[in-house]
Amino acid sequence: MTRKLPEHERAKQWRQAIGLTIGQLAERTGFDPGSIADIEAGRQRKNGAPISPTVMRRYRMACAAVDAGAEAFDWG
């Protein structure tokens, strides 16, 4: 039986699986590099709130889009 990794550890694995640094992913997705680092470290936001499920979902979608070949996109 394998242990399910915490969401933030899986987030880092998603980025690593597509072979990008934090900076490269930030350039392609519009995420701030500091935000990516916070997501991947499981750090709470400045107000003490955990990173929201919506942000984690957007992060997963961004990694998937880049992996599928999207060069850059606007969350607009």
C-alpha positions in Angstrom: 0.0 0.0 0.0 1.4 3.4 -0.9 1.0 6.5 1.2 -0.9 9.3 -0.5 1.3 12.3 -0.6 0.1 15.7 0.8 -1.2 18.0 -1.9 1.8 20.4 -1.8 4.3 17.5 -2.3 2.3 16.3 -5.3 2.3 19.9 -6.6 6.1 19.9 -6.7 6.1 16.5 -8.4 3.7 17.8 -11.1 6.1 20.6 -11.9 9.2 18.3 -11.8 7.4 15.8 -14.0 7.1 18.3 -16.8 10.7 19.2 -16.4 10.4 22.9 -15.4 12.0 25.1 -12.8 9.8 27.3 -10.7 10.8 30.3 -12.8 10.0 28.5 -16.1 6.6 27.5 -14.9 6.0 31.0 -13.6 6.8 32.5 -17.0 4.5 30.1 -18.8 1.5 30.3 -16.5 1.6 33.8 -15.0 1.8 32.4 -11.5 4.2 34.4 -9.3 7.4 32.3 -8.5 6.9 33.0 -4.8 3.4 31.7 -5.0 4.6 28.5 -6.7 7.2 28.1 -4.0 4.6 28.6 -1.3 2.2 26.1 -2.9 5.0 23.5 -3.3 6.2 24.0 0.3 2.7 23.8 1.8 3.2 27.2 3.4 0.1 29.1 4.6 -0.8 32.4 3.2 0.3 35.6 5.0 -3.1 35.8 6.7 -2.6 32.3 8.1 -5.2 30.7 5.8 -4.2 27.5 4.0 -3.8 27.6 0.3 -7.2 27.3 -1.1 -8.4 24.3 -3.1 -9.2 26.7 -5.9 -5.6 27.8 -6.1 -4.4 24.2 -6.0 -6.8 23.3 -8.8 -5.5 26.2 -10.9 -2.0 25.1 -10.3 -2.8 21.5 -11.4 -4.5 22.9 -14.5 -1.6 25.1 -15.3 0.9 22.2 -15.1 -1.4 20.1 -17.3 -1.8 22.8 -19.9 2.0 23.4 -20.1 2.5 19.6 -20.3 0.0 19.5 -23.1 2.0 22.1 -25.1 0.5 25.4 -24.1 3.3 28.0 -24.4 1.6 30.7 -22.3 -1.9 31.6 -21.4 -3.8 34.3 -19.6 -6.0 33.5 -16.6 -7.8 36.8 -17.3 
